[in-house]
Amino acid sequence: MSDSFKVYVTKYALTQGIFEGEAEICHGVSEGMIELLENKNFYFHGEGREWHRTKESAIKRAEEMRNRGIIKLEKKIQKLKEMKFE
């Protein structure tokens, strides 16, 4: 019997959105590593970073990722605005 559970993957949240699927813990490989059952070639590390057990946790992480991305882009825009060409 498989010990599968629902996961919400946020690794690619800013490009593909939050992915929902069934997964199993990969025992003996790396702590916190999961393998998606739909595709045996997809592995994700770090509960709370790349994957989550609740949709609420996944949404919170995706919002954090988005906010960090916005801050990085705003800094880049500011640098470009301050550039001087002579």
Stockholm file with secondary structure:
# STOCKHOLM 1.0

chainA/1-86         MSDSFKVYVTKYALTQGIFEGEAEICHGVSEGMIELLENKNFYFHGEGREWHRTKESAIKRAEEMRNRGIIKLEKKIQKLKEMKFE
#=GR chainA/1-86 SS CCCCEEEEECTTHHHHCCEEEEEEECTTTCTTCEEESSCTTCEECTBTTTEESSHHHHHHHHHHHHHHHHHHHHHHHHHHHHCCCC
#=GC SS_cons        CCCCEEEEECTTHHHHCCEEEEEEECTTTCTTCEEESSCTTCEECTBTTTEESSHHHHHHHHHHHHHHHHHHHHHHHHHHHHCCCC
//
